[in-house]
Amino acid sequence: MMNEDISITYKSIFDIDSNLNRLVKKIELLNYINPLNIEQEKKQFFSSKYNYDPKFKYPKIKFDGYKLHRLFFSQRLERILDDDIRKLYEDIIYDHSSLIECIETIGQGKRFYYNSLKSFGSPTEQDVDNAQFILRFDDSEFDEDMLPLYDVHEAKAYFDEFSKRYDFEFETLFSHHISAAAMVRNNTQTLILRKNHKFSKNQLEVLANHEIGVHLVTSFNACEQPLKIFFNGIPNNVETQEGLAVYSEYMSGCLTLTRLKELAYRVIAVDTLRRGYSFSQTFDLLFNQYKLNRDKAFSITQRVHRGGGFTKDHLYLRGLKRIYNYAKSGGDLDTLLIGKMSLEYLDVVKKLQDLGLAKKSIHFTDSYLSNNNQNKNLDFILKSLK
């Protein structure tokens, strides 16, 4: 329950926060970026001997972008007297404005790619070096836990059992129209599983710790916050949130070199966008040069080329490196779990907590309580990343 005195004292902040919340509900990027015809285009791509650039179809946009921009920038931020908090809300407005431009240009080639760059950036030379460093390590040893044996119903049963360790409930849905094996829809606290996917035992563990242990934890924590910005997302929250999620995999002991290399391949794939690679050229790099199997090569290529060039996927590895270093240096993970948080805004969020405008986490990622990683190679790699 929110303290009435706080809502009166900081009425301007709550008014603007509420206004932004109403606007942001319309612009969930993941509702629009996932192609509707992945399987059909995958079949055609394979039957063409990998020389066809898929023509993906996307959901129709359900908002007026121009009107939303105008409403975002009509907020009277000068009413927020604290400079740091006002700057936070300015950054939030610019961030959401960039996401609107992303959504509006999905499927428009370079226009979308340039907007994606504005929102998610591109791999630096250091990011690419880190990815290539990881790819030097051998992960060829057979492990039956990596065999894809479980269908979507068995996966749901596993996630239902896993979720009992947390004090929240969520819905699980099946879909053909997602690029990942699983994802969380933040605005409805829903776990979505790809209907035709076969899961390995290790992947079930990875996804449970990643999607439930972090993404749903932060979603439900955000629901308890007085301000809605924690639910809708602090700027640059993707890097931090995905870093937290992969770090949860590491701490739970289910992060493998194979998984880490997948994140490295994503960096390599995103970097091909900068170099002007087509879909088939990125696929060729992963399939023929890096020797990924064709399904994995297609999956990574599709994730990166959807929309016209979606650069988000390079942030997983960078985020992991930053969270790993932050945690090892004694950083407070609890504050990062209060919602869709970003490392860059820790100071202003701590100020919000001091003012009573943000609460501590109710739910905490259980894998963070003890380090169950036993793979010394992983520790060596993570410590060595630049």
N, C-alpha and C positions, 0 to 999 in steps of 0.2 A: 504494500500500500504506500502510495507516495505521500510524503509529508506536505500538508496543505500550505504551511508557512513557506516552504521552498518554492512551491508552484506560484505563490504570490510574489515572493522576493525576486524570483527570476522569471517573471511572467513573459518578458520579451523573448527570452530564450525558448521557453515552452511554446509560445505562439509560433515562432519561426520553425521550431522543430516539428510541430504538428503540421504546419503547412507543407513542409518538405516531405514529410511522411506520406501525405495524401498524394503528392506528385510522384514520388519514387515508386510507389506500388505498381505503376504502369510500365516500368522499364527494367524488368528482370531480363538481363541479357541472355541467360541460358534458356529462356523460353523461346528465343528467336534464332539462336545461332546453330542449333542442331538440325541438320538436314532431315527432311521427311522421307527421302528416298535413298538412304545409304545402301541398303542391300541390293536394290535394283541396279544402282550405278556401280556397285562393287562387282556384280556379275558381268556387267558390260565391260568394265575395265579389264577384268581377267580374260574374258573371251576375246578382247582386242589385242591380246599379247602385250598388254601394258602400254599401249600407244594412244590411249583415249583419255582425254581430260574430262572427268565426270562433270555432269551438269546437275548440280544439286538444287533441290527446291526447298524453300524455307517457309515457315509459318507467316501468315499475313500480320502486318503491324496493326496493333489495336489502339494507337494513340496518334495525336496530332503533334508531331515533333516541334513545329514552329510555336505552337501555343504553349507547349511544355517549357521550351526555352524561355519564352517571355515570362511565364509564371515563376520560374526559378529565379530569374534575374530581377524580378519585381519585389523580392523580399527586402524588407527594410533592415538590413543588417546593422545599420548605425544605431539601432535601438539596443544592441548588445554592447554594453559599456566596457567589458573586459576585452582587452586587445587580443589576447591569446585565443579566447573562445570565439570572438568574432572572426579571427583569421581561420580558425578551424571550420567554421560554417561557410566562409568564402571558398575555402578549398573543396569542401563537400559539394557546393553548388557547381563549381567548375568541373569537378570529377563526374557528377551526374550528367552535366551537359555534354561531356565527352562521350559518355555511354549512350546518350540519345543519338548522337551523330554516328556512333558505331552501329546501332540497331537500324537506323534509317538507311544505311548504305550496305547492309548485308546482301551479298550476291552481286555487288557492283565492282568487283575486281579491286583495282588499285585504290579507289575511293575508300573502300572499307579498310584495306590494309593500312592506309595512312591514318585513318581514325583509330585503328587498333594500336598503332604505334603510339599515338597520343595517350591512350588509356593504359597500355600494358608494356610499352617500350619494346626493345629488341635486345638480343644477347650482345653483351660486350665481348671484346676480344678475350677478356679474362674468363667470362662464362664459357666461351667455346673451348678455351684451353682446359678448363676444369672438366668439361664433358669429354674431351679427347683423352685426358689423363685417366678418367674412369674407364674408358673403353679399352685401355691397354690391359686390363685385368681379365683373367680367364674365368669364365663362369660356366664352363662346359660340363662340369661334373654332374652326373645324373642324380636327380632327387625326385622321388615319387610324389612328394608333396606338391610338385609343380605340374603334375598331370591334370589336365582339365576333365574332371570326372563328374562334377555336380551341376545339375540343371538349376534353373531359376527358382523352382519351388524348394529344392534342398537348400539353396542359398538363403532364401527367406527364412527358413526354419533355423538356420545357423545364426542369422542376424537377430532373429527374435530372441533366441537364447542368450546371445551376447549382450543384448540391450537390457537384460534383467539387472545388470550391475549398475544401471543408471536409473535415476528416479524421474523418468519422463517417458511418455508414450508417443509414438509416431506411426504414420501410415506407410505401408510399403506398396508400391505400384510397379507393374511391369510395362515396359514400352519397347517398341521397335525403333523409336525415333530419338535415341541418344547415342552419342559417340563413344562414351566411356562404358565400362562394364556396369558401373553404378555411379549415381550422383545424388546429391541432396538438393532438393528445391527449397531454398531458404524461406521463401515467403509463405510456404504452407507446412514447413517442417516435415517434408515427405522424402522418404528414401525411394529412389527409382532404380530399378534393375533392368538391364537389357534382356529382353525376353528370350532371345535365341542364343544367349551366351552360355558357354560351359566354363565353370569356375574350378580352379584347382583349390586344394586345401590351403595352400599358402595365400592364394589370392583372397580367399574368404577371410583369413586372418588380417591381411593387409587392409581390405576394404572395411572390415569391422572397426579396426583401430583408426582408420583414416576418416571414413564417412560418419560413423556413429561417435567414435571417441573424440573427434574434434569438430567436424562441421555441424553435427547435430547438437553437441555440447554447447558450442558457441551460439547457435541459433536459439536454444532454449534459455541460455543465460541472458541473451539479448532481450528476450521477451520480458525479463524481470527488471530491465533498466528503466529509470524514469524518462530518459531521452531515447527517441527512436533512431537516432543516428547509429547506435550500436547494432541495431537490427538491420538497417539498410546499408551500412558499411562506411567505415572511415576510409579516406583516400589511400590507395595502395594497399588495401587490405588483402588482396589476392596473394601477393608474395608472402606476407606474414601468415595468412591462414593456411596456405598450402605447405609452407615451411613447417608450421605446427603439426599439420596432418601427417606429413612424411616423418617428422621427428617422432610422432607417436608410433609409427610403424617401427622405427629404429628402437625406441625404448621398450617396446613390447617383445622384441626379439624376432619379428617376422620380416623385417627389411632384409632383402637378399641382394647380392651383387647383381643378379639378373634384373631386379626391380630398379636398382640404382642406375644400371646401364640403360634401362628404358627411359628414365628421366634425362639421361645424357643424350640419347638419340633424339629426344624431343627438342633439346637445345640445338642440336645439329640441324634438325629439320626446320626449325623456326629460322635459323640463320640462312637457309637456302632462299627464304623469301626476300631477304635483303639483296641476294645475288640474282634475283629475277627468275628463279627456277619455276618451271611449270609443275603441275601435279605429277605428271609422269616422270619428270626429271628428278623430283625429290624422291619419288618411289624408287626409281632406278638406283639412286645413291644408297638408299637403305637396303634395298634388295640385292643388288649386284656387288656393291663395294663393301657394305658392312655385313652382308650375308644374313640379314634377318629373314625369317620365313615370310612368305608373301602376305599372309593375313596380318601379321604384326606390322610389316612395312606399310600395308594399306591403312591400317588403323592409325598409325602415327601420322602418315601423310594426310589422311582425311581430317584429322583433328587440326592440323596446322593450316591446311588450305581451305577449310570451310569458311564460308562468308566472303572469301576473296583474299584471305591471308590473316589468320588469327594468331597473334603473337603471344598469347597468354601462357602457352605451355613451357616457355623457357623459365618461368618464374618458380616452378617447383624446385628445381635444383638450387637456384640462387636462394630461395626462401629457406630450404633445408640447411644450407651452409650458414646462413645468418642466424637461424634459430639454434642450431647446434652450438655455434660459438657463443651466442647469448646465454644459453642454458649452462654451458660449461664454465662461463665466467660468473655464474651465480645469479643470473637475471631472473626476475620474478615472472614466472609463466602464468600465474593466476590472473594478473591484469590483462594479459593478452587473450584470455579466454572469456572475458566478460561480454564479448560480442564480436562483431566482424572488425577486429582491431588491426592496427598497423604499428609496427615498431617506431615509425617516424613520429607518431603522435603520443608517445608514452607520457611525456611531461605534461601536456595539456590535459590528458585524460586523468592523470593523477591529481591535477588541480580540480577537475570536475568531481573526483571522488572526495577530495577535501571539503568541497562546497556542498556535498550531499547530492550532487547531480549525477553521480554514477555509483553503482554498488559493486561490492566484491562478487566474485563468481559463486553461484550456488552449486553448479555442477562442475566437477573437475575431472580432467582426463586421467583415468586411472593408470594408464601405462606410464605416466610421468612419475608415479610414486616410487618406482624402482627400475633400475636399468637391467633389462633381461637380455640385452644383446650379448651374444657370445662369439660373434664373428670379428676376430681381430683385424682382418683385412678391411672391414667396413670402418672400424675406428681409425686405422691408418689413413684410409682414403679421405674420410671426413676431416681429419686433422690436417691433411695435406692440401686441401682445396684452398685456393688463393682468395 
